[in-house]
Amino acid sequence: MPAQPSSPPPGSQPLTTASARLTAAEAERIAAEYYGFRAAARRLDGERDDNFRLRGEDGVTRLMKVTHPAEDPEVTDFHTRVLEHLADSDPGLPVQRLVPTLSGSLRLTITTQDGALRAARMTTYLQGRLLHTVTPTQRPLLREIGRTLARLNRALRTFTHPAAFQPHLWDLQHAHLLRKMTGDIPPGPRRDLLLACLDRFDNVVRPALPALRAQVVHNDFSGDNVLVDDAGLHVSGILDFGDMTHAPVAADVAVAAAYQLADGDDPMGPALDVVAGYHVDDPLTRQELGLLYDLVLTRMVVRIAVTEWRAARFPDNRAYILRNTPRSWAQLEQLLATTDTTVTARLLHACGME
């Protein structure tokens, strides 16, 4: 049986502490009592918080998030203030807007039926299909994904918050801290592969990170957090700022690219268009492009290590936590079959920087 890590990594408490699930009935009560919004609630999937779609009696649809009780109040404030900032810095950006309570506040703290003190917020509902339900093989959509992330990063460039610098389990800068999490993967070639990738991170990526431009970034521009229109041709929304952190811009681009890897012999193919689209509106430097291959590798390692580690601790939610892990293993192995110099040359070509 795999050894248990001696202690959870920094920033992991909301992911490692179980909490009572909020019921749909309780979400409906909160919506009516604090927002005057009478609606039927339906639970949505989530990694740590309780999320509900609320369909109002008036036909309006909204979303409610009730944060994990272990979340630091400063982090909750971080997530609220970024939505306020984006509403001012780029009003046309397709992100959710905060809905005020009956008293006019954008912040709400409640005591749930199990006695826990938790923060809640209601937002508008964005129309569209989750990107992961569409296969974005068309280059215009892939490039628009990159351009949308660039627009978001430009809007976030002047935003800061103390909580942005707290340790975060999904922050690529701190991948070296996840080495002990590989203990939940059985000994053998796959664990060795992850450890070799972490060695490469320590030797190649980590020393280069301090020289890169950094800011508050979304940090999870994935198929679960990007909406597209019904035709699957254009980005219509950006969801879930719960993984935000202050990190290198290149790491954020790598995260988006990692979620658009293809299956098969050329995993980086679609990702090249995402990066090229980003480069149009927020040009990347040669140094940033030179690190992207390793940053994508690192994101894949983090995805695998964190999900395997969490699945071992929450067996009842194992199927949801590991839903994408087999594909991640396959893509990581395909990525390692290519070389960093080959990928970097292709990235430079895609961005017109040969």
KEVOVO-654565 format. One record per residue (C-alpha): residue number from 1; residue in three letters; x, y, z. Coordinates in steps of 0.25 Angstrom, whole numbers. Layout:
BEGIN
R   k   r    px    py    pz
R NUM ala     X     Y     Z
...
END
This chain:
BEGIN
R   k   r    px    py    pz
R   1 met     0     0     0
R   2 pro     6    14    -4
R   3 ala    11    22     8
R   4 gln     4    34    12
R   5 pro    10    48    11
R   6 ser    14    53    25
R   7 ser     7    65    23
R   8 pro    -2    72    12
R   9 pro     5    82     3
R  10 pro     4    97     5
R  11 gly   -10   102     0
R  12 ser   -16    89     0
R  13 gln   -26    90    12
R  14 pro   -39    92     4
R  15 leu   -35    80    -5
R  16 thr   -32    71     7
R  17 thr   -42    74    17
R  18 ala   -56    68    15
R  19 ser   -68    76    18
R  20 ala   -83    74    18
R  21 arg   -90    76     5
R  22 leu  -100    87     4
R  23 thr  -113    82    -1
R  24 ala  -121    88   -12
R  25 ala  -132    92    -2
R  26 glu  -122   100     6
R  27 ala  -117   107    -6
R  28 glu  -131   111   -10
R  29 arg  -133   116     4
R  30 ile  -121   125     4
R  31 ala  -125   130   -10
R  32 ala  -138   134    -5
R  33 glu  -134   140     9
R  34 tyr  -122   148     5
R  35 tyr  -125   151   -10
R  36 gly  -140   151   -11
R  37 phe  -138   141   -22
R  38 arg  -148   130   -22
R  39 ala  -142   118   -30
R  40 ala  -140   104   -32
R  41 ala  -126    99   -30
R  42 arg  -118    88   -37
R  43 arg  -104    84   -32
R  44 leu   -93    85   -41
R  45 asp   -80    77   -41
R  46 gly   -69    84   -33
R  47 glu   -55    80   -27
R  48 arg   -57    87   -13
R  49 asp   -68    97   -13
R  50 asp   -83    95   -13
R  51 asn   -88   101   -27
R  52 phe  -103   102   -31
R  53 arg  -110   107   -43
R  54 leu  -122   114   -39
R  55 arg  -134   115   -49
R  56 gly  -143   126   -44
R  57 glu  -158   127   -44
R  58 asp  -157   139   -53
R  59 gly  -149   131   -63
R  60 val  -135   137   -59
R  61 thr  -124   127   -57
R  62 arg  -113   130   -47
R  63 leu  -101   123   -40
R  64 met   -98   121   -26
R  65 lys   -85   117   -20
R  66 val   -83   114    -5
R  67 thr   -69   113    -2
R  68 his   -62   101     6
R  69 pro   -62   104    21
R  70 ala   -47   103    21
R  71 glu   -44   114    11
R  72 asp   -37   126    16
R  73 pro   -46   138    17
R  74 glu   -35   146    10
R  75 val   -35   136    -2
R  76 thr   -50   138    -2
R  77 asp   -49   153    -3
R  78 phe   -38   151   -14
R  79 his   -48   144   -23
R  80 thr   -59   154   -20
R  81 arg   -50   166   -23
R  82 val   -45   160   -36
R  83 leu   -59   160   -42
R  84 glu   -61   174   -37
R  85 his   -48   178   -44
R  86 leu   -52   172   -57
R  87 ala   -65   179   -57
R  88 asp   -58   192   -57
R  89 ser   -45   189   -65
R  90 asp   -52   181   -77
R  91 pro   -67   182   -76
R  92 gly   -69   174   -89
R  93 leu   -61   162   -84
R  94 pro   -70   150   -84
R  95 val   -69   147   -69
R  96 gln   -79   146   -58
R  97 arg   -84   158   -51
R  98 leu   -87   159   -36
R  99 val  -101   160   -31
R 100 pro  -103   168   -19
R 101 thr  -111   163    -7
R 102 leu  -124   170    -3
R 103 ser  -116   179     6
R 104 gly  -107   183    -6
R 105 ser   -94   175    -1
R 106 leu   -86   167   -11
R 107 arg   -81   159     1
R 108 leu   -89   149     9
R 109 thr   -85   140    21
R 110 ile   -95   130    25
R 111 thr   -96   119    36
R 112 thr  -101   106    29
R 113 gln  -109    95    35
R 114 asp   -97    87    40
R 115 gly   -92   100    48
R 116 ala   -81   103    38
R 117 leu   -78   118    35
R 118 arg   -77   119    20
R 119 ala   -76   130    10
R 120 ala   -86   130    -2
R 121 arg   -88   139   -14
R 122 met   -98   139   -26
R 123 thr   -94   143   -40
R 124 thr  -100   144   -53
R 125 tyr  -101   132   -62
R 126 leu   -93   131   -75
R 127 gln  -100   125   -87
R 128 gly   -92   114   -95
R 129 arg   -86   100   -96
R 130 leu   -74    96   -88
R 131 leu   -62    95   -97
R 132 his   -59    81   -93
R 133 thr   -72    77  -100
R 134 val   -67    82  -113
R 135 thr   -55    77  -120
R 136 pro   -48    90  -124
R 137 thr   -40    85  -136
R 138 gln   -43    98  -144
R 139 arg   -31   107  -144
R 140 pro   -40   120  -142
R 141 leu   -46   115  -129
R 142 leu   -33   110  -124
R 143 arg   -27   124  -127
R 144 glu   -39   131  -121
R 145 ile   -36   123  -108
R 146 gly   -22   128  -107
R 147 arg   -27   142  -111
R 148 thr   -38   142  -100
R 149 leu   -27   138   -90
R 150 ala   -18   149   -94
R 151 arg   -30   159   -93
R 152 leu   -33   154   -79
R 153 asn   -18   155   -75
R 154 arg   -17   170   -80
R 155 ala   -30   173   -72
R 156 leu   -23   166   -59
R 157 arg   -10   173   -61
R 158 thr   -13   184   -52
R 159 phe   -20   176   -41
R 160 thr   -13   171   -29
R 161 his   -17   165   -15
R 162 pro   -10   159    -3
R 163 ala   -16   146    -5
R 164 ala   -10   144   -19
R 165 phe     3   141   -13
R 166 gln    -2   130    -4
R 167 pro     3   116    -7
R 168 his    -6   109   -17
R 169 leu    -6    94   -20
R 170 trp    -8    96   -35
R 171 asp     3   107   -36
R 172 leu    13   102   -46
R 173 gln    24   110   -38
R 174 his    23   101   -27
R 175 ala    23    88   -34
R 176 his    35    83   -26
R 177 leu    27    83   -14
R 178 leu    18    72   -20
R 179 arg    29    61   -21
R 180 lys    24    54    -8
R 181 met    10    53   -14
R 182 thr    15    43   -24
R 183 gly    15    33   -12
R 184 asp     0    30   -16
R 185 ile     5    25   -29
R 186 pro     9    10   -29
R 187 pro    24     8   -30
R 188 gly    28     6   -45
R 189 pro    31    13   -58
R 190 arg    20    23   -57
R 191 arg    24    28   -43
R 192 asp    38    28   -48
R 193 leu    34    36   -60
R 194 leu    27    47   -52
R 195 leu    39    48   -43
R 196 ala    48    50   -55
R 197 cys    39    61   -60
R 198 leu    40    68   -46
R 199 asp    55    66   -47
R 200 arg    55    74   -60
R 201 phe    46    84   -54
R 202 asp    56    86   -43
R 203 asn    68    87   -53
R 204 val    62    95   -64
R 205 val    49   102   -61
R 206 arg    50   106   -46
R 207 pro    63   114   -48
R 208 ala    57   122   -60
R 209 leu    44   126   -53
R 210 pro    49   138   -46
R 211 ala    53   145   -58
R 212 leu    39   144   -65
R 213 arg    28   154   -65
R 214 ala    18   151   -54
R 215 gln     4   156   -50
R 216 val    -9   150   -45
R 217 val   -14   140   -55
R 218 his   -26   131   -56
R 219 asn   -18   118   -55
R 220 asp   -28   108   -60
R 221 phe   -33   112   -74
R 222 ser   -38    98   -77
R 223 gly   -49    92   -84
R 224 asp   -57    92   -71
R 225 asn   -56   107   -70
R 226 val   -57   113   -84
R 227 leu   -71   114   -91
R 228 val   -73   114  -106
R 229 asp   -86   118  -113
R 230 asp   -96   107  -118
R 231 ala   -89   106  -131
R 232 gly   -76   103  -124
R 233 leu   -69   114  -132
R 234 his   -66   125  -122
R 235 val   -63   127  -108
R 236 ser   -75   132  -100
R 237 gly   -70   132   -86
R 238 ile   -59   130   -75
R 239 leu   -63   123   -62
R 240 asp   -57   119   -49
R 241 phe   -46   128   -43
R 242 gly   -44   119   -31
R 243 asp   -30   115   -35
R 244 met   -24   129   -38
R 245 thr   -10   132   -33
R 246 his     1   142   -36
R 247 ala    10   134   -46
R 248 pro    18   136   -58
R 249 val     9   139   -71
R 250 ala    16   128   -78
R 251 ala    11   118   -68
R 252 asp    -3   122   -70
R 253 val    -2   121   -85
R 254 ala     4   107   -83
R 255 val    -8   103   -74
R 256 ala   -17   107   -86
R 257 ala    -8   100   -96
R 258 ala    -8    87   -87
R 259 tyr   -23    86   -88
R 260 gln   -23    87  -103
R 261 leu   -13    75  -105
R 262 ala   -18    65  -116
R 263 asp   -18    50  -114
R 264 gly    -8    43  -123
R 265 asp     6    45  -129
R 266 asp     5    60  -129
R 267 pro    -1    65  -116
R 268 met     5    79  -117
R 269 gly    -2    82  -131
R 270 pro   -15    89  -126
R 271 ala    -7    95  -114
R 272 leu     2   103  -124
R 273 asp   -11   110  -129
R 274 val   -15   114  -115
R 275 val    -1   120  -112
R 276 ala    -1   127  -126
R 277 gly   -14   133  -123
R 278 tyr    -9   138  -109
R 279 his     3   144  -116
R 280 val    -5   153  -125
R 281 asp   -11   161  -113
R 282 asp     0   159  -103
R 283 pro    13   156  -109
R 284 leu    22   145  -103
R 285 thr    37   147  -102
R 286 arg    47   136  -107
R 287 gln    50   133   -93
R 288 glu    35   130   -90
R 289 leu    33   122  -102
R 290 gly    46   114   -99
R 291 leu    40   110   -86
R 292 leu    26   106   -91
R 293 tyr    29    91   -94
R 294 asp    35    89   -80
R 295 leu    23    97   -74
R 296 val    13    89   -81
R 297 leu    20    76   -76
R 298 thr    20    81   -62
R 299 arg     5    84   -63
R 300 met     2    70   -67
R 301 val    10    65   -56
R 302 val     3    74   -46
R 303 arg   -11    69   -52
R 304 ile    -7    54   -50
R 305 ala     0    56   -36
R 306 val   -11    64   -30
R 307 thr   -23    56   -35
R 308 glu   -16    42   -31
R 309 trp   -13    48   -18
R 310 arg   -27    53   -15
R 311 ala   -34    41   -21
R 312 ala   -27    33   -10
R 313 arg   -33    41     1
R 314 phe   -47    43    -5
R 315 pro   -50    29   -10
R 316 asp   -65    33   -11
R 317 asn   -62    43   -21
R 318 arg   -51    36   -28
R 319 ala   -58    34   -41
R 320 tyr   -60    49   -43
R 321 ile   -46    53   -38
R 322 leu   -39    43   -48
R 323 arg   -49    45   -59
R 324 asn   -38    51   -68
R 325 thr   -25    44   -62
R 326 pro   -24    33   -72
R 327 arg   -24    43   -84
R 328 ser   -14    51   -76
R 329 trp    -4    40   -75
R 330 ala    -5    36   -90
R 331 gln    -3    51   -94
R 332 leu     9    52   -84
R 333 glu    15    40   -90
R 334 gln    13    45  -104
R 335 leu    19    59  -100
R 336 leu    32    52   -95
R 337 ala    33    45  -108
R 338 thr    36    59  -114
R 339 thr    48    68  -111
R 340 asp    48    82  -105
R 341 thr    56    88  -117
R 342 thr    46    82  -127
R 343 val    34    88  -119
R 344 thr    41   101  -117
R 345 ala    44   103  -132
R 346 arg    29   100  -135
R 347 leu    25   110  -125
R 348 leu    34   121  -131
R 349 his    29   118  -145
R 350 ala    15   118  -140
R 351 cys    17   132  -134
R 352 gly    25   137  -146
R 353 met    38   138  -138
R 354 glu    47   129  -145
END
